[in-house]
Amino acid sequence: MANGWAHDGAVLDQIEDTVTDGVSTARARLPSGPGTEDCVACGEDIPEARRKALPGVTTCVACQSGRDKRIVVAGINRRGSKDSQLR
């Protein structure tokens, strides 16, 4: 059932687009290219298990955790409510 001018299935389209964007963003953050045996941030050894699990990794777990905390998620507001448009 559509709301207002939206077509049938519009809500499902919004959900699918949001999930697709999230997956694309996560894939873009995955390491690529040649990895390193030492962390580029602190110089500590990167464990072999981590290097095998994430080919191309260049940071140790501690440094990567710090980087992940600083990630700012910005997305498209697909809701289109008046309140969200006024902010």
HTML snippet that shows the backbone in 3Dmol.js (N, CA, C, O; Angstrom):
<script src="https://3Dmol.org/build/3Dmol-min.js"></script>
<div id="view" style="width:600px;height:400px;position:relative"></div>
<script>
const pdb = `
ATOM      1  N   MET A   1       0.842  -1.179   0.000  1.00  0.00           N
ATOM      2  CA  MET A   1       0.000   0.000   0.000  1.00  0.00           C
ATOM      3  C   MET A   1       0.888   1.242   0.000  1.00  0.00           C
ATOM      4  O   MET A   1       1.769   1.389   0.847  1.00  0.00           O
ATOM      5  N   ALA A   2       0.651   2.108  -0.933  1.00  0.00           N
ATOM      6  CA  ALA A   2       1.465   3.317  -1.069  1.00  0.00           C
ATOM      7  C   ALA A   2       0.894   4.458  -0.231  1.00  0.00           C
ATOM      8  O   ALA A   2      -0.296   4.477   0.084  1.00  0.00           O
ATOM      9  N   ASN A   3       1.747   5.396   0.120  1.00  0.00           N
ATOM     10  CA  ASN A   3       1.336   6.593   0.854  1.00  0.00           C
ATOM     11  C   ASN A   3       1.401   7.792  -0.062  1.00  0.00           C
ATOM     12  O   ASN A   3       2.395   7.993  -0.759  1.00  0.00           O
ATOM     13  N   GLY A   4       0.352   8.588  -0.066  1.00  0.00           N
ATOM     14  CA  GLY A   4       0.367   9.816  -0.864  1.00  0.00           C
ATOM     15  C   GLY A   4       0.636   9.554  -2.326  1.00  0.00           C
ATOM     16  O   GLY A   4      -0.105   8.825  -2.985  1.00  0.00           O
ATOM     17  N   TRP A   5       1.722  10.165  -2.840  1.00  0.00           N
ATOM     18  CA  TRP A   5       2.054  10.026  -4.254  1.00  0.00           C
ATOM     19  C   TRP A   5       3.007   8.866  -4.536  1.00  0.00           C
ATOM     20  O   TRP A   5       3.346   8.599  -5.689  1.00  0.00           O
ATOM     21  N   ALA A   6       3.427   8.193  -3.497  1.00  0.00           N
ATOM     22  CA  ALA A   6       4.378   7.098  -3.671  1.00  0.00           C
ATOM     23  C   ALA A   6       3.697   5.906  -4.342  1.00  0.00           C
ATOM     24  O   ALA A   6       2.515   5.645  -4.121  1.00  0.00           O
ATOM     25  N   HIS A   7       4.451   5.199  -5.150  1.00  0.00           N
ATOM     26  CA  HIS A   7       3.920   4.022  -5.836  1.00  0.00           C
ATOM     27  C   HIS A   7       3.939   2.811  -4.912  1.00  0.00           C
ATOM     28  O   HIS A   7       4.619   2.825  -3.886  1.00  0.00           O
ATOM     29  N   ASP A   8       3.211   1.784  -5.261  1.00  0.00           N
ATOM     30  CA  ASP A   8       3.226   0.555  -4.476  1.00  0.00           C
ATOM     31  C   ASP A   8       4.643   0.004  -4.427  1.00  0.00           C
ATOM     32  O   ASP A   8       5.322  -0.064  -5.452  1.00  0.00           O
ATOM     33  N   GLY A   9       5.078  -0.379  -3.272  1.00  0.00           N
ATOM     34  CA  GLY A   9       6.420  -0.922  -3.117  1.00  0.00           C
ATOM     35  C   GLY A   9       7.492   0.130  -2.882  1.00  0.00           C
ATOM     36  O   GLY A   9       8.677  -0.202  -2.842  1.00  0.00           O
ATOM     37  N   ALA A  10       7.104   1.389  -2.724  1.00  0.00           N
ATOM     38  CA  ALA A  10       8.087   2.460  -2.544  1.00  0.00           C
ATOM     39  C   ALA A  10       8.889   2.287  -1.263  1.00  0.00           C
ATOM     40  O   ALA A  10      10.087   2.567  -1.232  1.00  0.00           O
ATOM     41  N   VAL A  11       8.233   1.828  -0.212  1.00  0.00           N
ATOM     42  CA  VAL A  11       8.931   1.632   1.057  1.00  0.00           C
ATOM     43  C   VAL A  11       9.976   0.531   0.910  1.00  0.00           C
ATOM     44  O   VAL A  11      11.098   0.668   1.398  1.00  0.00           O
ATOM     45  N   LEU A  12       9.614  -0.553   0.242  1.00  0.00           N
ATOM     46  CA  LEU A  12      10.567  -1.633   0.013  1.00  0.00           C
ATOM     47  C   LEU A  12      11.731  -1.171  -0.854  1.00  0.00           C
ATOM     48  O   LEU A  12      12.868  -1.596  -0.650  1.00  0.00           O
ATOM     49  N   ASP A  13      11.450  -0.303  -1.819  1.00  0.00           N
ATOM     50  CA  ASP A  13      12.525   0.261  -2.647  1.00  0.00           C
ATOM     51  C   ASP A  13      13.495   1.075  -1.789  1.00  0.00           C
ATOM     52  O   ASP A  13      14.709   1.001  -1.976  1.00  0.00           O
ATOM     53  N   GLN A  14      12.952   1.854  -0.845  1.00  0.00           N
ATOM     54  CA  GLN A  14      13.798   2.649   0.036  1.00  0.00           C
ATOM     55  C   GLN A  14      14.670   1.763   0.909  1.00  0.00           C
ATOM     56  O   GLN A  14      15.855   2.039   1.097  1.00  0.00           O
ATOM     57  N   ILE A  15      14.083   0.699   1.441  1.00  0.00           N
ATOM     58  CA  ILE A  15      14.836  -0.222   2.290  1.00  0.00           C
ATOM     59  C   ILE A  15      15.941  -0.883   1.486  1.00  0.00           C
ATOM     60  O   ILE A  15      17.077  -0.974   1.951  1.00  0.00           O
ATOM     61  N   GLU A  16      15.620  -1.344   0.289  1.00  0.00           N
ATOM     62  CA  GLU A  16      16.618  -1.998  -0.563  1.00  0.00           C
ATOM     63  C   GLU A  16      17.751  -1.044  -0.917  1.00  0.00           C
ATOM     64  O   GLU A  16      18.918  -1.436  -0.898  1.00  0.00           O
ATOM     65  N   ASP A  17      17.423   0.196  -1.238  1.00  0.00           N
ATOM     66  CA  ASP A  17      18.457   1.186  -1.572  1.00  0.00           C
ATOM     67  C   ASP A  17      19.351   1.480  -0.371  1.00  0.00           C
ATOM     68  O   ASP A  17      20.563   1.634  -0.522  1.00  0.00           O
ATOM     69  N   THR A  18      18.765   1.559   0.814  1.00  0.00           N
ATOM     70  CA  THR A  18      19.543   1.814   2.025  1.00  0.00           C
ATOM     71  C   THR A  18      20.504   0.671   2.298  1.00  0.00           C
ATOM     72  O   THR A  18      21.669   0.904   2.621  1.00  0.00           O
ATOM     73  N   VAL A  19      20.027  -0.569   2.171  1.00  0.00           N
ATOM     74  CA  VAL A  19      20.888  -1.735   2.396  1.00  0.00           C
ATOM     75  C   VAL A  19      21.993  -1.779   1.346  1.00  0.00           C
ATOM     76  O   VAL A  19      23.148  -2.045   1.679  1.00  0.00           O
ATOM     77  N   THR A  20      21.655  -1.523   0.084  1.00  0.00           N
ATOM     78  CA  THR A  20      22.641  -1.531  -0.993  1.00  0.00           C
ATOM     79  C   THR A  20      23.729  -0.494  -0.740  1.00  0.00           C
ATOM     80  O   THR A  20      24.912  -0.776  -0.932  1.00  0.00           O
ATOM     81  N   ASP A  21      23.338   0.703  -0.311  1.00  0.00           N
ATOM     82  CA  ASP A  21      24.313   1.753   0.000  1.00  0.00           C
ATOM     83  C   ASP A  21      25.220   1.340   1.163  1.00  0.00           C
ATOM     84  O   ASP A  21      26.426   1.585   1.129  1.00  0.00           O
ATOM     85  N   GLY A  22      24.641   0.716   2.187  1.00  0.00           N
ATOM     86  CA  GLY A  22      25.432   0.270   3.332  1.00  0.00           C
ATOM     87  C   GLY A  22      26.461  -0.776   2.943  1.00  0.00           C
ATOM     88  O   GLY A  22      27.607  -0.723   3.392  1.00  0.00           O
ATOM     89  N   VAL A  23      26.056  -1.731   2.108  1.00  0.00           N
ATOM     90  CA  VAL A  23      26.979  -2.771   1.653  1.00  0.00           C
ATOM     91  C   VAL A  23      28.082  -2.160   0.796  1.00  0.00           C
ATOM     92  O   VAL A  23      29.250  -2.520   0.947  1.00  0.00           O
ATOM     93  N   SER A  24      27.733  -1.255  -0.088  1.00  0.00           N
ATOM     94  CA  SER A  24      28.734  -0.603  -0.942  1.00  0.00           C
ATOM     95  C   SER A  24      29.745   0.183  -0.108  1.00  0.00           C
ATOM     96  O   SER A  24      30.941   0.161  -0.399  1.00  0.00           O
ATOM     97  N   THR A  25      29.269   0.872   0.923  1.00  0.00           N
ATOM     98  CA  THR A  25      30.150   1.638   1.791  1.00  0.00           C
ATOM     99  C   THR A  25      31.100   0.714   2.554  1.00  0.00           C
ATOM    100  O   THR A  25      32.291   1.005   2.674  1.00  0.00           O
ATOM    101  N   ALA A  26      30.576  -0.390   3.063  1.00  0.00           N
ATOM    102  CA  ALA A  26      31.411  -1.338   3.802  1.00  0.00           C
ATOM    103  C   ALA A  26      32.463  -1.965   2.891  1.00  0.00           C
ATOM    104  O   ALA A  26      33.617  -2.118   3.290  1.00  0.00           O
ATOM    105  N   ARG A  27      32.073  -2.327   1.674  1.00  0.00           N
ATOM    106  CA  ARG A  27      33.028  -2.909   0.732  1.00  0.00           C
ATOM    107  C   ARG A  27      34.113  -1.911   0.344  1.00  0.00           C
ATOM    108  O   ARG A  27      35.261  -2.296   0.124  1.00  0.00           O
ATOM    109  N   ALA A  28      33.758  -0.646   0.259  1.00  0.00           N
ATOM    110  CA  ALA A  28      34.739   0.377  -0.109  1.00  0.00           C
ATOM    111  C   ALA A  28      35.796   0.548   0.985  1.00  0.00           C
ATOM    112  O   ALA A  28      36.922   0.957   0.702  1.00  0.00           O
ATOM    113  N   ARG A  29      35.433   0.234   2.241  1.00  0.00           N
ATOM    114  CA  ARG A  29      36.382   0.378   3.346  1.00  0.00           C
ATOM    115  C   ARG A  29      37.276  -0.839   3.521  1.00  0.00           C
ATOM    116  O   ARG A  29      38.229  -0.791   4.299  1.00  0.00           O
ATOM    117  N   LEU A  30      36.992  -1.929   2.817  1.00  0.00           N
ATOM    118  CA  LEU A  30      37.840  -3.119   2.920  1.00  0.00           C
ATOM    119  C   LEU A  30      39.210  -2.845   2.309  1.00  0.00           C
ATOM    120  O   LEU A  30      39.313  -2.139   1.306  1.00  0.00           O
ATOM    121  N   PRO A  31      40.251  -3.395   2.903  1.00  0.00           N
ATOM    122  CA  PRO A  31      41.595  -3.166   2.361  1.00  0.00           C
ATOM    123  C   PRO A  31      41.763  -3.811   0.989  1.00  0.00           C
ATOM    124  O   PRO A  31      41.157  -4.841   0.692  1.00  0.00           O
ATOM    125  N   SER A  32      42.576  -3.202   0.184  1.00  0.00           N
ATOM    126  CA  SER A  32      42.881  -3.754  -1.136  1.00  0.00           C
ATOM    127  C   SER A  32      44.357  -3.491  -1.432  1.00  0.00           C
ATOM    128  O   SER A  32      44.987  -2.632  -0.814  1.00  0.00           O
ATOM    129  N   GLY A  33      44.885  -4.237  -2.375  1.00  0.00           N
ATOM    130  CA  GLY A  33      46.294  -4.075  -2.726  1.00  0.00           C
ATOM    131  C   GLY A  33      47.183  -4.897  -1.824  1.00  0.00           C
ATOM    132  O   GLY A  33      46.702  -5.724  -1.049  1.00  0.00           O
ATOM    133  N   PRO A  34      48.473  -4.673  -1.923  1.00  0.00           N
ATOM    134  CA  PRO A  34      49.403  -5.455  -1.107  1.00  0.00           C
ATOM    135  C   PRO A  34      49.326  -5.032   0.362  1.00  0.00           C
ATOM    136  O   PRO A  34      49.264  -3.844   0.677  1.00  0.00           O
ATOM    137  N   GLY A  35      49.332  -6.007   1.234  1.00  0.00           N
ATOM    138  CA  GLY A  35      49.326  -5.727   2.664  1.00  0.00           C
ATOM    139  C   GLY A  35      50.737  -5.561   3.187  1.00  0.00           C
ATOM    140  O   GLY A  35      51.709  -5.659   2.438  1.00  0.00           O
ATOM    141  N   THR A  36      50.837  -5.312   4.466  1.00  0.00           N
ATOM    142  CA  THR A  36      52.144  -5.172   5.103  1.00  0.00           C
ATOM    143  C   THR A  36      52.217  -6.093   6.311  1.00  0.00           C
ATOM    144  O   THR A  36      51.190  -6.470   6.875  1.00  0.00           O
ATOM    145  N   GLU A  37      53.429  -6.453   6.705  1.00  0.00           N
ATOM    146  CA  GLU A  37      53.605  -7.284   7.891  1.00  0.00           C
ATOM    147  C   GLU A  37      53.627  -6.441   9.157  1.00  0.00           C
ATOM    148  O   GLU A  37      53.374  -6.949  10.250  1.00  0.00           O
ATOM    149  N   ASP A  38      53.928  -5.160   9.012  1.00  0.00           N
ATOM    150  CA  ASP A  38      53.962  -4.244  10.149  1.00  0.00           C
ATOM    151  C   ASP A  38      52.887  -3.181   9.956  1.00  0.00           C
ATOM    152  O   ASP A  38      52.596  -2.772   8.832  1.00  0.00           O
ATOM    153  N   CYS A  39      52.306  -2.744  11.058  1.00  0.00           N
ATOM    154  CA  CYS A  39      51.266  -1.708  11.026  1.00  0.00           C
ATOM    155  C   CYS A  39      51.877  -0.389  10.546  1.00  0.00           C
ATOM    156  O   CYS A  39      52.932   0.031  11.022  1.00  0.00           O
ATOM    157  N   VAL A  40      51.199   0.251   9.599  1.00  0.00           N
ATOM    158  CA  VAL A  40      51.706   1.524   9.075  1.00  0.00           C
ATOM    159  C   VAL A  40      51.519   2.665  10.073  1.00  0.00           C
ATOM    160  O   VAL A  40      52.165   3.705   9.948  1.00  0.00           O
ATOM    161  N   ALA A  41      50.642   2.480  11.063  1.00  0.00           N
ATOM    162  CA  ALA A  41      50.390   3.539  12.032  1.00  0.00           C
ATOM    163  C   ALA A  41      51.335   3.469  13.234  1.00  0.00           C
ATOM    164  O   ALA A  41      51.886   4.487  13.654  1.00  0.00           O
ATOM    165  N   CYS A  42      51.522   2.256  13.790  1.00  0.00           N
ATOM    166  CA  CYS A  42      52.321   2.161  15.010  1.00  0.00           C
ATOM    167  C   CYS A  42      53.585   1.317  14.853  1.00  0.00           C
ATOM    168  O   CYS A  42      54.451   1.358  15.727  1.00  0.00           O
ATOM    169  N   GLY A  43      53.714   0.564  13.782  1.00  0.00           N
ATOM    170  CA  GLY A  43      54.902  -0.226  13.543  1.00  0.00           C
ATOM    171  C   GLY A  43      54.892  -1.619  14.155  1.00  0.00           C
ATOM    172  O   GLY A  43      55.830  -2.388  13.947  1.00  0.00           O
ATOM    173  N   GLU A  44      53.843  -1.959  14.911  1.00  0.00           N
ATOM    174  CA  GLU A  44      53.748  -3.294  15.514  1.00  0.00           C
ATOM    175  C   GLU A  44      53.502  -4.343  14.433  1.00  0.00           C
ATOM    176  O   GLU A  44      52.996  -4.032  13.355  1.00  0.00           O
ATOM    177  N   ASP A  45      53.868  -5.594  14.736  1.00  0.00           N
ATOM    178  CA  ASP A  45      53.605  -6.695  13.801  1.00  0.00           C
ATOM    179  C   ASP A  45      52.108  -6.931  13.675  1.00  0.00           C
ATOM    180  O   ASP A  45      51.371  -6.873  14.659  1.00  0.00           O
ATOM    181  N   ILE A  46      51.669  -7.197  12.445  1.00  0.00           N
ATOM    182  CA  ILE A  46      50.279  -7.587  12.203  1.00  0.00           C
ATOM    183  C   ILE A  46      50.246  -9.111  12.238  1.00  0.00           C
ATOM    184  O   ILE A  46      50.970  -9.752  11.477  1.00  0.00           O
ATOM    185  N   PRO A  47      49.423  -9.709  13.106  1.00  0.00           N
ATOM    186  CA  PRO A  47      49.389 -11.169  13.206  1.00  0.00           C
ATOM    187  C   PRO A  47      49.049 -11.823  11.866  1.00  0.00           C
ATOM    188  O   PRO A  47      48.269 -11.293  11.074  1.00  0.00           O
ATOM    189  N   GLU A  48      49.657 -12.988  11.636  1.00  0.00           N
ATOM    190  CA  GLU A  48      49.452 -13.698  10.372  1.00  0.00           C
ATOM    191  C   GLU A  48      47.979 -14.036  10.162  1.00  0.00           C
ATOM    192  O   GLU A  48      47.490 -13.986   9.034  1.00  0.00           O
ATOM    193  N   ALA A  49      47.274 -14.376  11.225  1.00  0.00           N
ATOM    194  CA  ALA A  49      45.844 -14.709  11.101  1.00  0.00           C
ATOM    195  C   ALA A  49      45.058 -13.519  10.555  1.00  0.00           C
ATOM    196  O   ALA A  49      44.153 -13.695   9.740  1.00  0.00           O
ATOM    197  N   ARG A  50      45.398 -12.310  11.000  1.00  0.00           N
ATOM    198  CA  ARG A  50      44.710 -11.104  10.502  1.00  0.00           C
ATOM    199  C   ARG A  50      45.045 -10.875   9.036  1.00  0.00           C
ATOM    200  O   ARG A  50      44.172 -10.529   8.240  1.00  0.00           O
ATOM    201  N   ARG A  51      46.310 -11.069   8.681  1.00  0.00           N
ATOM    202  CA  ARG A  51      46.713 -10.865   7.287  1.00  0.00           C
ATOM    203  C   ARG A  51      46.037 -11.867   6.353  1.00  0.00           C
ATOM    204  O   ARG A  51      45.723 -11.544   5.207  1.00  0.00           O
ATOM    205  N   LYS A  52      45.812 -13.098   6.856  1.00  0.00           N
ATOM    206  CA  LYS A  52      45.118 -14.099   6.038  1.00  0.00           C
ATOM    207  C   LYS A  52      43.625 -13.793   5.929  1.00  0.00           C
ATOM    208  O   LYS A  52      43.021 -13.982   4.874  1.00  0.00           O
ATOM    209  N   ALA A  53      43.040 -13.321   7.022  1.00  0.00           N
ATOM    210  CA  ALA A  53      41.608 -13.023   7.038  1.00  0.00           C
ATOM    211  C   ALA A  53      41.270 -11.801   6.190  1.00  0.00           C
ATOM    212  O   ALA A  53      40.215 -11.749   5.558  1.00  0.00           O
ATOM    213  N   LEU A  54      42.172 -10.816   6.179  1.00  0.00           N
ATOM    214  CA  LEU A  54      41.958  -9.575   5.430  1.00  0.00           C
ATOM    215  C   LEU A  54      43.161  -9.294   4.537  1.00  0.00           C
ATOM    216  O   LEU A  54      44.034  -8.505   4.898  1.00  0.00           O
ATOM    217  N   PRO A  55      43.208  -9.931   3.384  1.00  0.00           N
ATOM    218  CA  PRO A  55      44.339  -9.660   2.485  1.00  0.00           C
ATOM    219  C   PRO A  55      44.410  -8.159   2.152  1.00  0.00           C
ATOM    220  O   PRO A  55      43.397  -7.533   1.840  1.00  0.00           O
ATOM    221  N   GLY A  56      45.595  -7.612   2.222  1.00  0.00           N
ATOM    222  CA  GLY A  56      45.777  -6.194   1.924  1.00  0.00           C
ATOM    223  C   GLY A  56      45.733  -5.304   3.153  1.00  0.00           C
ATOM    224  O   GLY A  56      45.836  -4.083   3.041  1.00  0.00           O
ATOM    225  N   VAL A  57      45.582  -5.907   4.326  1.00  0.00           N
ATOM    226  CA  VAL A  57      45.494  -5.113   5.552  1.00  0.00           C
ATOM    227  C   VAL A  57      46.845  -4.443   5.848  1.00  0.00           C
ATOM    228  O   VAL A  57      47.906  -5.025   5.625  1.00  0.00           O
ATOM    229  N   THR A  58      46.775  -3.214   6.351  1.00  0.00           N
ATOM    230  CA  THR A  58      48.000  -2.461   6.644  1.00  0.00           C
ATOM    231  C   THR A  58      48.048  -1.946   8.079  1.00  0.00           C
ATOM    232  O   THR A  58      49.015  -1.290   8.465  1.00  0.00           O
ATOM    233  N   THR A  59      47.015  -2.236   8.875  1.00  0.00           N
ATOM    234  CA  THR A  59      46.985  -1.765  10.256  1.00  0.00           C
ATOM    235  C   THR A  59      46.705  -2.918  11.219  1.00  0.00           C
ATOM    236  O   THR A  59      46.051  -3.896  10.857  1.00  0.00           O
ATOM    237  N   CYS A  60      47.202  -2.792  12.436  1.00  0.00           N
ATOM    238  CA  CYS A  60      46.927  -3.785  13.471  1.00  0.00           C
ATOM    239  C   CYS A  60      45.502  -3.572  13.987  1.00  0.00           C
ATOM    240  O   CYS A  60      44.848  -2.588  13.644  1.00  0.00           O
ATOM    241  N   VAL A  61      45.038  -4.496  14.805  1.00  0.00           N
ATOM    242  CA  VAL A  61      43.667  -4.430  15.307  1.00  0.00           C
ATOM    243  C   VAL A  61      43.451  -3.157  16.137  1.00  0.00           C
ATOM    244  O   VAL A  61      42.430  -2.486  15.988  1.00  0.00           O
ATOM    245  N   ALA A  62      44.392  -2.833  16.992  1.00  0.00           N
ATOM    246  CA  ALA A  62      44.235  -1.659  17.862  1.00  0.00           C
ATOM    247  C   ALA A  62      44.136  -0.367  17.044  1.00  0.00           C
ATOM    248  O   ALA A  62      43.270   0.469  17.304  1.00  0.00           O
ATOM    249  N   CYS A  63      45.009  -0.209  16.071  1.00  0.00           N
ATOM    250  CA  CYS A  63      44.983   1.009  15.244  1.00  0.00           C
ATOM    251  C   CYS A  63      43.729   1.064  14.379  1.00  0.00           C
ATOM    252  O   CYS A  63      43.143   2.132  14.203  1.00  0.00           O
ATOM    253  N   GLN A  64      43.315  -0.078  13.841  1.00  0.00           N
ATOM    254  CA  GLN A  64      42.123  -0.095  13.010  1.00  0.00           C
ATOM    255  C   GLN A  64      40.887   0.210  13.844  1.00  0.00           C
ATOM    256  O   GLN A  64      39.969   0.876  13.366  1.00  0.00           O
ATOM    257  N   SER A  65      40.850  -0.267  15.081  1.00  0.00           N
ATOM    258  CA  SER A  65      39.720   0.030  15.964  1.00  0.00           C
ATOM    259  C   SER A  65      39.609   1.532  16.197  1.00  0.00           C
ATOM    260  O   SER A  65      38.510   2.088  16.202  1.00  0.00           O
ATOM    261  N   GLY A  66      40.747   2.182  16.389  1.00  0.00           N
ATOM    262  CA  GLY A  66      40.746   3.634  16.562  1.00  0.00           C
ATOM    263  C   GLY A  66      40.262   4.354  15.319  1.00  0.00           C
ATOM    264  O   GLY A  66      39.537   5.345  15.410  1.00  0.00           O
ATOM    265  N   ARG A  67      40.660   3.858  14.159  1.00  0.00           N
ATOM    266  CA  ARG A  67      40.197   4.469  12.906  1.00  0.00           C
ATOM    267  C   ARG A  67      38.696   4.269  12.719  1.00  0.00           C
ATOM    268  O   ARG A  67      37.992   5.175  12.273  1.00  0.00           O
ATOM    269  N   ASP A  68      38.210   3.074  13.063  1.00  0.00           N
ATOM    270  CA  ASP A  68      36.785   2.781  12.890  1.00  0.00           C
ATOM    271  C   ASP A  68      35.908   3.653  13.775  1.00  0.00           C
ATOM    272  O   ASP A  68      34.776   3.967  13.406  1.00  0.00           O
ATOM    273  N   LYS A  69      36.417   4.048  14.941  1.00  0.00           N
ATOM    274  CA  LYS A  69      35.651   4.915  15.841  1.00  0.00           C
ATOM    275  C   LYS A  69      35.476   6.308  15.266  1.00  0.00           C
ATOM    276  O   LYS A  69      34.528   7.012  15.615  1.00  0.00           O
ATOM    277  N   ARG A  70      36.386   6.713  14.385  1.00  0.00           N
ATOM    278  CA  ARG A  70      36.334   8.068  13.814  1.00  0.00           C
ATOM    279  C   ARG A  70      35.515   8.145  12.530  1.00  0.00           C
ATOM    280  O   ARG A  70      35.362   9.230  11.969  1.00  0.00           O
ATOM    281  N   ILE A  71      34.986   7.021  12.052  1.00  0.00           N
ATOM    282  CA  ILE A  71      34.228   7.024  10.798  1.00  0.00           C
ATOM    283  C   ILE A  71      32.901   7.744  11.019  1.00  0.00           C
ATOM    284  O   ILE A  71      32.158   7.431  11.948  1.00  0.00           O
ATOM    285  N   VAL A  72      32.621   8.698  10.164  1.00  0.00           N
ATOM    286  CA  VAL A  72      31.372   9.432  10.210  1.00  0.00           C
ATOM    287  C   VAL A  72      30.478   8.890   9.100  1.00  0.00           C
ATOM    288  O   VAL A  72      30.834   8.919   7.922  1.00  0.00           O
ATOM    289  N   VAL A  73      29.323   8.400   9.500  1.00  0.00           N
ATOM    290  CA  VAL A  73      28.402   7.824   8.525  1.00  0.00           C
ATOM    291  C   VAL A  73      27.496   8.933   8.017  1.00  0.00           C
ATOM    292  O   VAL A  73      26.753   9.546   8.784  1.00  0.00           O
ATOM    293  N   ALA A  74      27.563   9.178   6.747  1.00  0.00           N
ATOM    294  CA  ALA A  74      26.699  10.159   6.113  1.00  0.00           C
ATOM    295  C   ALA A  74      25.912   9.456   5.027  1.00  0.00           C
ATOM    296  O   ALA A  74      26.470   8.699   4.233  1.00  0.00           O
ATOM    297  N   GLY A  75      24.655   9.703   4.998  1.00  0.00           N
ATOM    298  CA  GLY A  75      23.831   9.017   4.016  1.00  0.00           C
ATOM    299  C   GLY A  75      22.758   9.918   3.466  1.00  0.00           C
ATOM    300  O   GLY A  75      22.674  11.100   3.799  1.00  0.00           O
ATOM    301  N   ILE A  76      21.954   9.346   2.634  1.00  0.00           N
ATOM    302  CA  ILE A  76      20.857  10.077   2.020  1.00  0.00           C
ATOM    303  C   ILE A  76      19.606   9.847   2.844  1.00  0.00           C
ATOM    304  O   ILE A  76      19.304   8.712   3.213  1.00  0.00           O
ATOM    305  N   ASN A  77      18.883  10.906   3.133  1.00  0.00           N
ATOM    306  CA  ASN A  77      17.624  10.786   3.848  1.00  0.00           C
ATOM    307  C   ASN A  77      16.553  10.397   2.833  1.00  0.00           C
ATOM    308  O   ASN A  77      16.111  11.220   2.031  1.00  0.00           O
ATOM    309  N   ARG A  78      16.154   9.158   2.881  1.00  0.00           N
ATOM    310  CA  ARG A  78      15.149   8.687   1.937  1.00  0.00           C
ATOM    311  C   ARG A  78      13.736   8.814   2.471  1.00  0.00           C
ATOM    312  O   ARG A  78      12.779   8.499   1.764  1.00  0.00           O
ATOM    313  N   ARG A  79      13.589   9.265   3.693  1.00  0.00           N
ATOM    314  CA  ARG A  79      12.257   9.365   4.277  1.00  0.00           C
ATOM    315  C   ARG A  79      11.483  10.544   3.694  1.00  0.00           C
ATOM    316  O   ARG A  79      10.307  10.414   3.355  1.00  0.00           O
ATOM    317  N   GLY A  80      12.131  11.665   3.582  1.00  0.00           N
ATOM    318  CA  GLY A  80      11.496  12.832   2.986  1.00  0.00           C
ATOM    319  C   GLY A  80      10.435  13.471   3.869  1.00  0.00           C
ATOM    320  O   GLY A  80       9.549  14.147   3.345  1.00  0.00           O
ATOM    321  N   SER A  81      10.485  13.289   5.183  1.00  0.00           N
ATOM    322  CA  SER A  81       9.491  13.909   6.055  1.00  0.00           C
ATOM    323  C   SER A  81       9.801  15.391   6.184  1.00  0.00           C
ATOM    324  O   SER A  81      10.937  15.820   5.979  1.00  0.00           O
ATOM    325  N   LYS A  82       8.788  16.164   6.522  1.00  0.00           N
ATOM    326  CA  LYS A  82       8.969  17.608   6.688  1.00  0.00           C
ATOM    327  C   LYS A  82      10.011  17.908   7.765  1.00  0.00           C
ATOM    328  O   LYS A  82      10.864  18.777   7.586  1.00  0.00           O
ATOM    329  N   ASP A  83       9.937  17.181   8.887  1.00  0.00           N
ATOM    330  CA  ASP A  83      10.866  17.439   9.981  1.00  0.00           C
ATOM    331  C   ASP A  83      12.308  17.255   9.538  1.00  0.00           C
ATOM    332  O   ASP A  83      13.175  18.063   9.872  1.00  0.00           O
ATOM    333  N   SER A  84      12.564  16.195   8.787  1.00  0.00           N
ATOM    334  CA  SER A  84      13.942  15.933   8.395  1.00  0.00           C
ATOM    335  C   SER A  84      14.422  16.933   7.350  1.00  0.00           C
ATOM    336  O   SER A  84      15.621  17.195   7.260  1.00  0.00           O
ATOM    337  N   GLN A  85      13.526  17.487   6.573  1.00  0.00           N
ATOM    338  CA  GLN A  85      13.911  18.456   5.548  1.00  0.00           C
ATOM    339  C   GLN A  85      14.179  19.826   6.149  1.00  0.00           C
ATOM    340  O   GLN A  85      14.904  20.630   5.563  1.00  0.00           O
ATOM    341  N   LEU A  86      13.603  20.095   7.307  1.00  0.00           N
ATOM    342  CA  LEU A  86      13.773  21.399   7.939  1.00  0.00           C
ATOM    343  C   LEU A  86      15.065  21.499   8.741  1.00  0.00           C
ATOM    344  O   LEU A  86      15.461  22.592   9.145  1.00  0.00           O
ATOM    345  N   ARG A  87      15.721  20.369   8.974  1.00  0.00           N
ATOM    346  CA  ARG A  87      16.953  20.387   9.790  1.00  0.00           C
ATOM    347  C   ARG A  87      18.136  20.836   8.987  1.00  0.00           C
ATOM    348  O   ARG A  87      19.247  20.910   9.512  1.00  0.00           O
TER     349      ARG A  87
END
`;
const viewer = $3Dmol.createViewer("view");
viewer.addModel(pdb, "pdb");
viewer.setStyle({}, {cartoon: {color: "spectrum"}});
viewer.zoomTo();
viewer.render();
</script>
